[in-house]
């Protein structure tokens, strides 16, 4: 069973800080979740940092990456 990791992110639309759960199964994946505050779609990219911990970058639909 995969362990979930809780992280705080800032919504790229409204700026509110929200807590999200990251799953190691999503490593190197991209997915979309709606902001819990403003309901706009946030693009999530899950990665593993140098300390082998899960991290996430978030983008709005208008951000180029």
N, C-alpha and C positions, 0 to 999 in steps of 0.2 A: 504494500500500500504506500502511495506517495505521500510525503509530508507536505502540507501547505505552509507557505510563508506569507505572513502579513506584512504589507508595506503601505506607507502613506504616499499618496501622489497628489499633485496639484492639477486640477482640471485645466486643460489648455483653453477652455472657453470662458468659464466663470471664475477660475482661480481658486475655488474652494478646495480645501484639503480633504481628501476622502481616503478611507482605508480599503485596500483591495487584497484579495488572497491570490497568491501565485502558486501554480502547480508546476513541479519539476517536469512533468510531462509536456508542458508548453514551451520548454527551452528551445530557443531559436525559432519560435513561432510568432506569427502576427495574428492578432484577433481584435475584435471590436466589442466594447461594452459601453452601454449608455451611462453617462454621469448620473450619480444618485441624487444630485441637486438640480441641475439644469436640463437633464435628460438628453443632452447632445451626445453623439457617438464619439467615443475616444478610441483611438487606435493604440493598442498595446503591443510592444515588442519585448519579449522576455529574453534575458541573457544571463550568463554566469560571469560574475566578476572575478578578479584576480585571487580572491580569497575563497573561491568555489561556492559563493553564496548567490542566490537568485537576485536579480535586479530587473528593473523594468524602465523603459523609456515610453513616454506617452506623447501622442501627437493629435492635432485636430485634423479633420479631413482636408483642410487647406494647406497644411504643412507639406513641404517637399522633403522627401528623405530617400 
